[in-house]
Each structure stands twice: as C-alpha cells, then as structure tokens.
Amino acid sequence: MWEKLKQLARRYDEIGELLEVPEIYAEPKKLRALTREQKELSAVVETYRAYQKCEDDIVQALELVSDPELKDMAQEELNTAKAEKERLFDELRVLLLPRDPNDDKNVIVEIRGGVGGEESALFAADLYRMYAMYAEKRGYRVELLNYNDTELGGVKEADFIVSGDGAYSRFKFESGVHRVQRVPETEASETESGGRVHTSTATVAVLPEMEEVDVDLRPEDIEMQVYRASGAGGQHVNKTSSAVRLIHKPTGIVVSCQEERSQLQNRAKCMAMLASKLYEAERERVEGAITSERRAQVGSGMRNERIRTYNFPQNRVTDHRLTGENKNFNIDAVMNGDLDPIIDALTMQEQAEKLRESTEA
C-alpha cells in the first residue's frame, strides 16, 4: 500500500512538471490526458500527504510530552493527530480501491414505460423529471435526445445525456427496474374512496457516453433511416425529415434521436448512443463469461431486477439493494431530485464490500 502511494505521489509531481512545459499546450490530446490523470490522482495524493503530516505532528508532540510546561498542550495535539491519522488511513484504503474507469464519463440515460399501461408511462415521466432535477442540483447539464410522450403526459421512452464531472459514478446505480405503487390519477378521480393502489414499473438503463474512437464502428455495419420527428418542436418538426434512426446490422441494436433541428446533429448524437450501447454489450458479455467474479455494481446489476419501490400511500421509497436498516427514504424529497442520500448509501455499501473482499484476498 505504502509503496503504491509513493509511486502515485511521484507520478503526480511528474505530471505537474510536464504541465509547466509550454510545448505541451501544442498537443491538445496529450494535454487532456495529463490533466485528466492529474485530476484522478489529486485526491489520493493530497490525502497521503496529509497522512504524512499527521505522522510528523505525532513525532513532534511526543517530543514535547516530556516537558512539564508543555505536557497538557502536547498531549492534546498528540490525541488530535492520532485520531486524524486513523481517519486518513481509512480514507486512503477507500481511495485505493479499484475505480470504475467510466466513473468520470458523461452518461446516457434511457427510461422506458414498463408494466402498467398509461400509469407506467406517467411514472416514466416522473422519473425523467426526478433525474432532471437531480442533475440540476449536482450542477450537471441535461441534453434530451429522444422523448416519445403520450396524450396524458406520460412517456413511452425518454433518452438523454447527463454531462458533468462524475456523472456516471452517480447515475450508474439507477440502472434497473423501478416499481411504483399508487392510485392512478384517472381512477382516483372516478371513485369517492380514492381508487385502488396499482403497481406499475418503468425501466432505466444507464450507459457511459463513449467516444467513437472507443468502439470499432464500421460504416458498412450501420444502416441509417431518416423520418419526421414527432412531439414538441413546433412547425419545423412536421416539415423536414430531421430525425435519425441508426441500425447496427451485426447486433440489431437500434438508436434514434429527434431532438436536434438538423439531421446531421441527430446523426452525431445517434453515433454516440450506438457507441455506448456496443461498449456496454461487450462489457456485459465479458462479465457474463466470468461467473466466478462478483459484478462491479451493487447487486448483480441486471436490468430485469427490481431495484427500488416508490410507495406513495406509505410516503416512502425503498431501495432493495441496501442491506442495512436505512433503506427507506422520503418519497417527496426523492421525487424532487434529492437522490444523494440513496446514492451515497449505495456507494458506501459498495466500498465496504470491496474493502471486505480486499481484506479476504
């Protein structure tokens, strides 16, 4: 552990020196790579150096404890430094855990109505609103790709990109089946008793946004179709065939985008979506072949699992992946984009499991 930390600290200093060389700014690609690496190393190196300072403080405090006039002050400083050293040690263990290489990427989120007809579409619309509000709270940018709504305001499908530092590290826990239990608005208005509670579902897929260079996309493998966009967009929507659908012939994967005003822009967004889907498919294939290894995400991460229940009558959201006592959350807060308590709990649980596995290894 300590040797690795020394190596990381040396590399961090080396990058700092490289970034001070003016010639590096003539190589944008190399500059971006170094800047990204420096950012990834900063937290662990800064924590390691704070740990080293604590060790120095402890040595100095021990030298002063024998002085009668300074004993009380030195003992207090010693206790403080020891407690801080222990905290930083635990933090270093977490920072040295294997990172998901996609954590810093932007994400493509896909929401689909599931079981429950129109109610599932209304729930899918609620999920889109929830994620949009959460992204705003985190300072992320949401860019809509595809939004197929219903007459009652529901959503059959919604695809969007969330851009920002660490977006994938936060949104990756949302992949799976989301279940809602509530009285549909139509039924509640038809009966004096308030209607029966229905159970509906919506599915959420979360993919790291990949650049085309990350995936081998051959033009001959891609069929492009154009069509007129539907939904919001004004008169332009009905006059031009700006919407784009791409079909990857070897895999049958289909992606579409209709939110941009030009066919060229929609095609570019489709290519990014297709690259992400192909990357994810390959990753799942590799992970599926290694059955003896636990999947990186909390639980198995399969999208046919029910990961969370939104129970409106009982005013709670339950995340079924959490194993501790605190797995229920206030539904009003969650639906208004306050997802951090859930995601933080899932992150801590994942880290604890990785720490346990590293100790047993």
N, C-alpha and C positions, 0 to 999 in steps of 0.2 A: 504493500500500500504506500509506504513512505517513499520508496524508490520511484514509484509511478508518479507520485505527487511532485517529486523533484524534477522528473523529466518534463512534466506538464508545465511547471514553472519556468524551466529553461526555454521550452518552446514558446511560451507566452512572451518572454523577453525578446526572443529571436524575432518573432513577428513584429513586435513593437519597433525594433531596429529596422526591419525591412520596410515598414510603412513610413519611415522617416527619409527613405531614399527617394528623391524626386522622380527618378526614372520609372518607379513602379506605377505612377499615375498615367503612363503611356500605355499600360497594359490593363485595360478595364477588367478583363476576365480574371486575371491573376489577382488584381486588387480586390475584387469582390470575394474571391475565395479566401484570401488572407484576412479580410475584415470579418467575414463570417466565422472563420476559425478562431480569431481573437475573441469575438463575442461569446462563442461557445466555451472558451477556456476561462473567461474572466471570473465567473462565479467561483469555480473550484480553486483557482489560484489565489484570489483575494481571501477566500476562507482559509486556505492553507497558510497564508502569510499572517493572518490574524491569529491562527493557532500557534505559529512560531513566536509571535509577540507575547502571547499568554505564557509560553514556556519561559521566555526571558523575564517576564514580570514575576513569575513564581521564583526563579533563581534569585532575583534582586530582593524580593520580600523575605525569603529565607535567610538572607544575609543580614537583614535588619531586625529579625525577630529576637536575636540575642541581645540587642541594645535595649536596656530597660526603659529609656525615654521614648523609644520608637516602637516598642513591642506591640502595643494595642493597635496602633495605626497599621503596622506591618502585617499583623495577624488578619486584620480586616481586608487588606489588599490581597493577602495570600488566599483567603477564602473566596474572594470575588474572582480572582484569576483562575483558581481551580474549578469553580463552577462554570466559568466561561469556557475553559479548556475542554471540559466534558461536553458542553453543548456543541462546541465547534467540531469535536471529534465525531459526534453523532451526525452532524450536518455533512461532514466530509464523506462519511460512509454512504450517505444518500446520494451525494453529488457524484460519487464514483461508480454508482450503479450503471449498467449498460443503458444508454439512451436510445430511444426510438429515433432513427435517422430522419424520420419525417416530421418530428415534433415542431420544427420551426417553419414548416411549409404552410402555405395557404391551404384551404380546404374547399372541396366541392361537396355540398350537402344536397341530398335528394330525398324529398318527402313524398310518399305515396299514400293515398287513402287505402285502407285495408278492408277488413270485415266490418259490415255495418251500414252499407249503402251511403245515403246522404249524410248521416251522422258522422261516419268515418271521414268524409270529405271536409265537414265542418271542423272536426278535430285536427285534421291535417293543416287547415288554415290557422287554427290556434297555435299549432306547433311552429309554423312559419313565423307568426307574429312573435312568439316567445323567443325564438332564436335571433330574430332581427333586433329585438330589444336587448337581448344578452350581448350581442355583438356591439351594439351602441355603447353599452355600459363598459365594455372592455376596450373601447376605442378602435374596434375593428371596422372595416368597410365591407358592406354587403352589396354584391352585384348580381342582380337577377338574370338568370339565363333562360328559364322556361317556366311559365306559370299558366297552368290549364285549370281555370276555375269553373264553378257550377253556377246555375241560376240562383241558388240560395246563398251564394257567398262562400261555398266550400271550395276545396282544392282537390282535384283529381291527382295532380302531380305538380311539384314545385322544385326547380333546380336552381341553386345559387352558389356563388363563390363568396367565401369569407376570407378577407385579406387582413393580415396583421401578424406581428411577432408572436409566435407560439400558438397560432390559431388551431393547428392540428392537435397540439398537446391538450387543448381544452375540449375540442369538439369530438375527438375520437371516441370518447365514452358514450356518445349519443347514438351510436350505430346499433340498431336492433328494432324490435317490435315494441311500440308504445301502446298501452291499453288505457282506455278511458271508461269510467263508469259514471254515468249521469243521466238525467232525464232530458231527452231531446227537446229542443225549443218547440217544435211543432206539437208534440204530444203534451207538453206541459200546458200549452195554451188551449188544448182541446178538452181537458178534464179538470174538474174542480179539485180533485185530490192532488194535482200536480204531476200526474203521469207516473209511469213505471220507469225504473232505472234500467237503462240499456248498457250493454258492454260493446264497445267498438274498438277498432285498432287502426293504427297507421304505422307504416314502416319508415325508418330513417336510415339512409346509407351515408357514410362519411368517408370521403376519399381524399388523400393528399393530392394537391394540384401538382401535376408533373409537367415539366417542360418536354417538348417534343424530342429533345436530344436524349432524354432519359429512357425513352422507349423506341424500339425499332418500328416506325410507321412507314410502310412501303405504299406509295401512291397506288400501285396496281391492286392492293388489297382493300382499297376504300372506294365505296360507291356513294356518290353524293346525290341527294334529291333536294329540290327546292319546292317550296309551296308558300301559299299566302298565310301570313301569321293570323292568329285569332286572339281574341281577348282585348285587353286595354291597349291603346296605341294610337287612337284617333283615326282619321281618314286614311293615313298612309298605310295602315295595316291591310286594308282591303284592296289597295290599288297595285301593289307590287309583290312579287314572289321573293321576299327577302328572307323568309325563314329557311333554315337549312337542317337537313337530316343526313347524318353520315352512318353508313352501314359497314362494319368491319367484316368482310366476307369470310375470312378464316374462322372467326369465333362467333359470328352472328350478333355481336354487340351493336346496339343502335343508340345513337345520341342525337339530340336535337336542340336547337336554340332559335328563339324567335324574338328575343327582347331588344336586339340591336336594330337600327334602322337600315343597315346595309347588309347585303348578302355576304360581302367579304368579312365584315366584323363577326357575323354569326358563324361563318365557317371557322374563323380563328378560335372562337370560343368552343365550338364543337371539337376541334382538334385537341384542345387542352383537356376536355372532358374524356375524349376517347383514350388519350394517353394515360390518364389517371385510371380509367377502368381496366385497361390492359395491364397496367402495373399491378393493380390490386388483384386481378385474376391470377397473375403469375405468382404473387406473394402467397395467395391462398393455396395455390397448387403446391408450392414448396412446403408450406406449413402443414398442409394436409398429409404430405408424404412422411413427415417426421412426427409420427404419432406418439412417440415416447417423450417428446418435449412439450412442456406446457405452452399454450399460446401466449403471446406477449400481452395482449389486452386482458383486462379483468374479465373473469369468466371465460367462456370459450370464444366469445365474440361473434358467434354465428348469428346471422341476421334473422333467423327464424325463431330466436329466443325472445321471450317476453322479458324485457329488461326493467320496465317501470310501469306502474299503475297510477293513473290520475283519478282519484276517487273524490268527486265533487260533493256528494252528500255528506261525506265524513271530513271534508275540508283538508285532505292530506294527499301527498304524493309519496309513494313508496318505491324505493329503488331496490329491486330484488337481488342485486349483486352484492349489496353491502351485507356483511356478516355480523357486524356489531349491533348493539341495541339501537343506535341512532340511524335508522334507515327511513324514517318518516319526516316529511318536510311540509311546510305550509303551502297549500296549493295556490293561494292568491299571489304570494311572493314569487313562486316558481313560474306561473303563467305570465307574470310581468317581467320575466327575464332574469330573476335572481337565481341563477343556476350554480353560482360559485360554491355554495355550501355542499351541494351534491357532488360536484366535480372534484372539489378539494378532498372530500371523504373517499371517493373512489381512487384518487391519486395516492393518498396516504395508505390506503389498503394495498394498492399495487406495490408501493415501495416497501411496505412491511413484508409482503410475501417474497419480494426479490431479496430483501435482506436475510430472511429466514433461509431461502434457498442457497444464498452465497455462503452462509454460515455452515450449512449442512454439507456443502460441496467439498 
